């Protein structure tokens, strides 16, 4: 089964906690702090793998997680870093953040490797906090949590040339004649239910051709198989518009050309600008005079025309030579600009807001402090209080009109505000 769109949840590994430990060697009755750092959490990577052809592997398993870092140990032993998670996808896969629809990655090149989410940093052990005036710290940091996101993977076929046209225009037949691809061919609508790729040799050169399922009017808004397959021609450099010139199903060839081009332009204005040639197919079922009239009508639209009969191979080679010229002259289209998730890459400034009677403190630095603090350890809480004062969190809360005992939320932690005591 061809699967070209899936939604999965991925999470990078949590950082390991730092250790609280002291030297306990013989003849060292009051050894110093010796707690090691926690290991880094595993990263989440995506790689464009030549052995992957669809997104089938991600259809049934929906949650993926990199390994967490190990906690630090005694005698300054650092925890082991978590194992990275490598998600293998077909070349042509685009990665979206499901919530914001931001493009996180566009893996258009074979072997391309992208770091999607970094693992959380390991917490520092208590040995890291020893100073000349504080020689036996008992606190250690917790590891930072990894990043968790629901993402959408969409496969957009990598092909130089796309075949477009109404169902049963002869696209699959043409692909099977000019390449070794063997798409299913039969006489009923939507014969092609998935894109097929074939390598077309033209002399000593070649290009990749994609047979896209037949479009219908309204495809750009999802009618028929519209949205499911229009994405597969976004990467193509050249379009071959295959038309049933003989009108074997009672359709008007010229009207069909106009309809399909409207659908392409409505889906993406860039597709309307893509080089395009028209292959008037099934000319073996037409009278010569009738064909010449049709050619004149299509050329009047400003399109280059190639009369062919895909079944018997008539007129196919001139079409392929012209397409090869267009492929060589056209650059590879850039279809996506990779964005960023601001909350993951940009420092959020310190701010205080009141929500239903709770004073909510937000900011990258202060939320990171809370995430790494062991709130069950008194020394850690005291150190947190000093850090919050240095960041002027208390001052900002007073300016916001907070009263004694009012609830304060920072990240996932909630406290009560007391001016002269630790939060």
C-alpha positions as CSV (number, residue, x, y, z in Angstrom):
1,X,0.0,0.0,0.0
2,X,1.3,3.5,-0.9
3,X,1.1,5.7,2.1
4,X,2.2,9.3,1.5
5,X,1.0,11.2,4.6
6,X,1.1,10.3,8.3
7,X,1.0,12.0,11.7
8,X,3.3,10.8,14.4
9,X,4.5,12.1,17.8
10,X,8.2,12.3,18.4
11,X,10.2,13.2,21.5
12,X,13.8,13.7,22.1
13,X,15.4,12.2,25.2
14,X,15.3,13.8,28.6
15,X,18.7,14.7,30.1
16,X,19.9,12.6,32.9
17,X,19.8,14.1,36.5
18,X,23.1,15.2,38.1
19,X,24.2,13.2,41.1
20,X,24.6,14.2,44.8
21,X,27.6,12.3,46.1
22,X,30.7,12.9,48.3
23,X,34.1,11.2,48.4
24,X,34.2,8.4,50.9
25,X,37.7,6.9,50.4
26,X,39.6,5.4,53.3
27,X,41.6,8.1,55.2
28,X,39.4,10.8,53.7
29,X,36.8,11.3,56.4
30,X,35.3,14.5,55.0
31,X,35.8,14.2,51.3
32,X,34.5,16.9,48.9
33,X,31.5,16.7,46.5
34,X,31.9,14.0,43.9
35,X,28.5,13.8,42.1
36,X,28.8,13.5,38.3
37,X,26.8,15.1,35.5
38,X,23.8,13.5,33.9
39,X,24.0,12.4,30.3
40,X,22.5,14.3,27.3
41,X,19.2,13.0,26.0
42,X,19.1,11.4,22.6
43,X,18.5,13.6,19.5
44,X,15.8,13.0,16.9
45,X,17.1,12.9,13.3
46,X,15.4,12.4,9.9
47,X,17.3,10.9,7.0
48,X,16.3,10.5,3.4
49,X,16.9,6.8,2.8
50,X,17.1,5.2,-0.7
51,X,15.5,2.0,0.7
52,X,12.3,3.8,1.9
53,X,9.7,4.3,-0.8
54,X,6.5,5.1,1.2
55,X,5.6,6.2,4.8
56,X,4.0,2.8,5.5
57,X,6.3,2.1,8.4
58,X,4.8,5.1,10.3
59,X,1.1,4.2,9.7
60,X,0.6,1.9,12.7
61,X,3.2,3.0,15.2
62,X,2.5,6.6,16.2
63,X,4.9,7.4,19.0
64,X,8.7,7.6,18.7
65,X,11.1,8.6,21.5
66,X,14.8,8.9,21.7
67,X,16.6,7.4,24.7
68,X,16.9,9.4,27.9
69,X,20.4,10.3,29.3
70,X,21.6,8.3,32.3
71,X,21.9,10.0,35.6
72,X,25.3,10.9,37.0
73,X,27.1,8.7,39.4
74,X,29.5,8.8,42.3
75,X,33.2,9.6,42.1
76,X,32.4,12.3,39.4
77,X,31.2,9.7,36.9
78,X,29.1,11.2,34.2
79,X,25.9,9.5,32.9
80,X,25.9,8.0,29.5
81,X,24.2,10.0,26.7
82,X,20.9,8.7,25.4
83,X,20.9,6.9,22.0
84,X,19.7,9.1,19.2
85,X,16.5,8.2,17.3
86,X,16.9,8.0,13.5
87,X,13.7,8.2,11.5
88,X,14.2,7.0,7.9
89,X,11.9,8.5,5.3
90,X,11.8,8.5,1.5
91,X,13.5,11.3,-0.4
92,X,11.0,14.0,-1.1
93,X,9.5,13.9,2.4
94,X,8.4,17.2,4.0
95,X,8.0,17.5,7.7
96,X,5.4,19.9,9.2
97,X,4.7,20.8,12.8
98,X,1.1,19.6,13.1
99,X,0.0,22.5,15.5
100,X,1.5,25.4,13.6
101,X,1.9,24.0,10.1
102,X,5.5,25.3,10.0
103,X,7.7,23.3,7.7
104,X,10.5,21.8,9.9
105,X,12.4,20.0,7.2
106,X,12.3,19.3,3.4
107,X,14.4,16.2,2.6
108,X,14.7,16.5,-1.1
109,X,18.2,15.0,-1.4
110,X,19.1,11.4,-1.1
111,X,21.0,10.8,2.1
112,X,20.1,14.2,3.6
113,X,20.3,14.2,7.4
114,X,18.3,16.7,9.5
115,X,18.4,17.2,13.2
116,X,14.7,17.6,14.1
117,X,14.8,17.9,17.9
118,X,17.8,18.1,20.2
119,X,17.8,16.0,23.4
120,X,17.7,17.7,26.8
121,X,20.9,18.7,28.5
122,X,22.1,16.6,31.4
123,X,21.9,18.1,34.9
124,X,25.1,19.1,36.7
125,X,26.2,17.1,39.6
126,X,26.9,18.7,43.0
127,X,30.7,18.6,42.3
128,X,30.1,21.4,39.7
129,X,28.8,23.8,42.4
130,X,31.7,23.6,44.8
131,X,33.4,27.0,45.5
132,X,35.9,28.3,47.9
133,X,33.1,29.6,50.2
134,X,30.7,26.7,49.6
135,X,32.8,23.6,49.6
136,X,30.2,21.0,50.2
137,X,27.1,21.7,48.1
138,X,24.4,19.1,48.5
139,X,22.3,20.2,45.5
140,X,22.4,18.9,41.9
141,X,20.4,19.8,38.8
142,X,17.8,17.8,37.2
143,X,18.2,17.0,33.5
144,X,16.3,19.1,31.0
145,X,13.2,17.5,29.4
146,X,13.4,16.6,25.7
147,X,11.2,18.3,23.1
148,X,7.9,16.6,22.2
149,X,5.9,17.4,19.1
150,X,3.2,16.0,16.9
151,X,4.5,16.2,13.3
152,X,3.1,15.5,9.9
153,X,5.1,13.7,7.2
154,X,4.1,14.3,3.6
155,X,5.8,12.5,0.7
156,X,6.1,14.6,-2.4
157,X,7.5,12.5,-5.2
158,X,10.8,13.5,-6.6
159,X,10.5,13.5,-10.4
160,X,11.7,15.7,-13.2
161,X,8.6,15.4,-15.3
162,X,4.9,15.0,-14.2
163,X,2.1,13.6,-16.3
164,X,-1.2,15.4,-15.7
165,X,-4.6,15.1,-17.2
166,X,-8.1,13.7,-16.7
167,X,-8.6,10.1,-15.8
168,X,-8.2,7.7,-18.7
169,X,-6.3,10.2,-20.9
170,X,-3.5,7.6,-21.3
171,X,-0.9,8.8,-18.8
172,X,-0.2,5.3,-17.4
173,X,0.0,3.9,-20.8
174,X,2.5,6.5,-21.9
175,X,4.7,5.9,-18.8
176,X,4.7,2.2,-19.4
177,X,5.7,2.7,-23.0
178,X,8.6,5.1,-22.4
179,X,10.0,3.4,-19.2
180,X,10.2,0.2,-17.4
181,X,7.5,1.3,-15.0
182,X,4.4,-1.0,-15.0
183,X,1.5,1.0,-13.6
184,X,-1.9,-0.7,-13.6
185,X,-3.8,0.2,-16.7
186,X,-7.5,-0.3,-17.3
187,X,-10.5,1.5,-18.6
188,X,-12.2,3.0,-15.6
189,X,-11.9,6.3,-13.7
190,X,-9.0,6.8,-11.3
191,X,-7.2,3.7,-12.5
192,X,-4.0,5.1,-11.0
193,X,-4.5,5.2,-7.3
194,X,-0.9,6.1,-6.4
195,X,1.9,7.9,-8.2
196,X,4.3,5.8,-10.3
197,X,7.8,6.7,-11.2
198,X,9.8,5.6,-14.2
199,X,13.2,6.4,-15.6
200,X,12.9,7.6,-19.3
201,X,16.1,7.2,-21.4
202,X,16.5,9.7,-24.2
203,X,19.7,8.9,-26.1
204,X,22.5,8.9,-23.4
205,X,20.5,11.1,-21.1
206,X,17.5,10.3,-18.9
207,X,14.9,11.9,-16.6
208,X,12.4,10.6,-14.0
209,X,8.8,10.7,-15.0
210,X,5.8,10.5,-12.5
211,X,2.4,9.3,-13.5
212,X,0.0,11.3,-11.3
213,X,-3.6,10.0,-10.7
214,X,-6.2,11.6,-12.9
215,X,-7.5,15.0,-11.8
216,X,-11.0,16.3,-12.0
217,X,-12.6,19.7,-11.7
218,X,-12.4,20.9,-8.1
219,X,-9.2,18.9,-7.4
220,X,-7.5,21.9,-5.8
221,X,-10.2,21.9,-3.0
222,X,-10.0,18.2,-2.6
223,X,-12.6,16.9,-5.1
224,X,-11.9,13.4,-6.3
225,X,-8.3,12.5,-5.4
226,X,-7.2,16.1,-5.7
227,X,-5.2,17.1,-2.6
228,X,-4.0,13.5,-2.1
229,X,-1.9,13.6,-5.3
230,X,-1.4,17.2,-6.5
231,X,1.4,17.4,-4.0
232,X,3.4,14.9,-6.0
233,X,3.8,17.2,-9.0
234,X,5.1,20.2,-6.9
235,X,8.7,19.1,-7.3
236,X,8.6,18.4,-11.1
237,X,10.5,20.7,-13.5
238,X,8.2,20.0,-16.5
239,X,4.6,19.0,-17.0
240,X,3.3,16.8,-19.8
241,X,-0.4,17.5,-20.2
242,X,-1.9,14.3,-21.6
243,X,-5.2,14.8,-23.3
244,X,-7.7,12.3,-24.8
245,X,-7.7,14.0,-28.3
246,X,-10.3,11.6,-29.7
247,X,-12.8,12.4,-26.9
248,X,-13.5,8.7,-26.5
249,X,-15.5,9.5,-23.3
250,X,-17.4,12.4,-24.8
251,X,-15.2,15.1,-23.4
252,X,-14.0,18.2,-25.1
253,X,-10.2,18.1,-25.3
254,X,-9.7,21.9,-25.3
255,X,-12.1,22.3,-22.4
256,X,-10.2,19.6,-20.5
257,X,-6.9,21.4,-21.0
258,X,-8.4,24.7,-19.6
259,X,-10.0,22.9,-16.6
260,X,-6.8,21.0,-15.6
261,X,-4.7,24.2,-15.9
262,X,-7.1,26.1,-13.7
263,X,-6.9,23.3,-11.1
264,X,-3.1,23.4,-11.1
265,X,-3.0,27.2,-10.8
266,X,-5.6,27.2,-8.0
267,X,-3.6,24.6,-6.0
268,X,-0.3,26.4,-6.5
269,X,0.4,29.5,-8.7
270,X,3.9,28.1,-9.1
271,X,2.6,25.1,-11.0
272,X,0.9,27.4,-13.5
273,X,4.4,28.8,-14.4
274,X,6.0,25.4,-14.8
275,X,7.0,24.5,-18.4
276,X,4.3,22.5,-20.0
277,X,3.8,20.6,-23.3
278,X,0.5,19.0,-24.5
279,X,0.5,15.4,-25.6
280,X,-2.7,14.9,-27.7
281,X,-3.1,11.1,-27.2
282,X,-5.2,8.5,-29.0
283,X,-4.7,10.1,-32.5
284,X,-5.0,6.6,-34.0
285,X,-8.7,6.9,-33.3
286,X,-9.0,10.3,-35.2
287,X,-9.3,11.5,-38.8
288,X,-6.4,13.6,-39.9
289,X,-8.5,16.7,-40.7
290,X,-10.1,16.5,-37.2
291,X,-6.7,16.3,-35.6
292,X,-5.3,19.3,-37.5
293,X,-8.3,21.4,-36.3
294,X,-7.7,20.3,-32.7
295,X,-3.9,21.1,-33.0
296,X,-4.7,24.6,-34.2
297,X,-7.1,25.2,-31.3
298,X,-4.5,24.0,-28.6
299,X,-1.7,26.0,-30.2
300,X,-3.9,29.1,-30.0
301,X,-3.7,28.7,-26.3
302,X,0.0,29.3,-26.4
303,X,0.9,25.6,-25.8
304,X,3.3,23.4,-27.7
305,X,1.5,20.3,-29.0
306,X,2.7,16.8,-29.8
307,X,0.2,14.4,-31.4
308,X,0.9,10.9,-30.1
309,X,-0.6,7.4,-29.8
310,X,0.8,6.0,-26.6
311,X,-0.5,2.5,-27.4
312,X,1.5,2.1,-30.6
313,X,4.3,4.5,-29.8
314,X,3.5,7.0,-32.6
315,X,4.9,10.5,-32.1
316,X,6.4,9.6,-28.7
317,X,10.1,10.2,-29.4
318,X,9.7,13.8,-30.6
319,X,7.8,14.5,-27.4
320,X,10.6,13.0,-25.2
321,X,13.4,14.9,-26.9
322,X,11.6,18.2,-26.4
323,X,10.8,17.3,-22.7
324,X,14.5,16.4,-22.2
325,X,15.5,19.9,-23.5
326,X,13.0,21.5,-21.1
327,X,14.3,19.5,-18.1
328,X,17.9,20.5,-18.8
329,X,16.9,24.1,-19.0
330,X,14.6,24.3,-16.0
331,X,16.1,24.6,-12.4
332,X,14.9,22.3,-9.6
333,X,11.9,24.2,-8.1
334,X,12.1,25.2,-4.5
335,X,8.8,24.4,-3.0
336,X,9.2,24.9,0.7
337,X,11.0,27.4,2.9
338,X,12.0,25.7,6.1
339,X,10.8,27.6,9.1
340,X,11.4,27.5,12.8
341,X,9.4,27.0,15.9
342,X,9.9,30.3,17.8
343,X,9.3,28.8,21.2
344,X,12.1,26.3,20.6
345,X,14.8,28.5,19.1
346,X,14.1,32.0,20.3
347,X,14.6,33.2,23.9
348,X,11.3,34.3,25.4
349,X,11.6,37.4,27.5
350,X,10.6,37.5,31.2
351,X,7.0,38.5,31.8
352,X,4.3,38.2,34.4
353,X,0.5,37.9,33.7
354,X,-2.5,37.1,35.9
355,X,-4.7,34.2,34.8
356,X,-7.7,33.3,37.0
357,X,-6.0,34.6,40.1
358,X,-2.7,32.9,39.4
359,X,0.4,35.0,38.6
360,X,2.1,33.2,35.7
361,X,5.8,33.9,35.2
362,X,7.1,33.1,31.7
363,X,10.5,33.3,30.1
364,X,13.0,30.9,28.7
365,X,15.6,31.4,31.4
366,X,13.3,31.2,34.4
367,X,11.4,28.2,33.0
368,X,14.7,26.4,32.4
369,X,15.7,27.1,36.0
370,X,12.5,25.6,37.3
371,X,12.8,22.5,35.1
372,X,16.4,21.8,36.3
373,X,15.7,22.4,40.0
374,X,15.0,19.6,42.5
375,X,12.1,21.1,44.4
376,X,12.2,18.4,47.0
377,X,15.7,19.5,48.1
378,X,15.9,22.5,50.5
379,X,19.3,23.6,49.3
380,X,18.2,23.5,45.7
381,X,15.1,25.6,46.5
382,X,17.3,28.1,48.3
383,X,19.6,28.4,45.3
384,X,16.5,28.8,43.1
385,X,15.3,31.6,45.2
386,X,18.6,33.5,44.8
387,X,18.5,33.0,41.1
388,X,15.0,34.3,40.9
389,X,16.0,37.4,42.8
390,X,18.9,38.0,40.5
391,X,16.6,37.7,37.5
392,X,14.3,40.3,39.2
393,X,11.3,37.9,39.2
394,X,10.2,39.1,42.7
395,X,10.5,42.7,41.7
396,X,8.4,42.1,38.6
397,X,5.7,40.2,40.7
398,X,5.5,43.1,43.1
399,X,5.0,45.5,40.2
400,X,2.2,43.3,38.9
401,X,0.3,43.8,42.2
402,X,0.9,40.4,43.8
403,X,-0.2,40.0,47.4
404,X,1.2,37.9,50.2
405,X,0.3,34.2,49.7
406,X,-0.9,34.6,46.2
407,X,-0.3,31.6,43.9
408,X,2.6,31.8,41.4
409,X,3.1,29.4,38.4
410,X,6.4,29.0,36.6
411,X,6.5,26.3,34.0
412,X,5.0,23.2,35.6
413,X,5.6,24.3,39.2
414,X,3.2,26.3,41.4
415,X,4.1,28.2,44.6
416,X,2.8,30.8,47.0
417,X,4.4,34.1,47.1
418,X,6.0,35.3,50.4
419,X,8.3,38.3,50.2
420,X,10.9,37.3,52.8
421,X,10.8,33.5,52.4
422,X,11.7,31.1,49.6
423,X,9.0,30.7,47.1
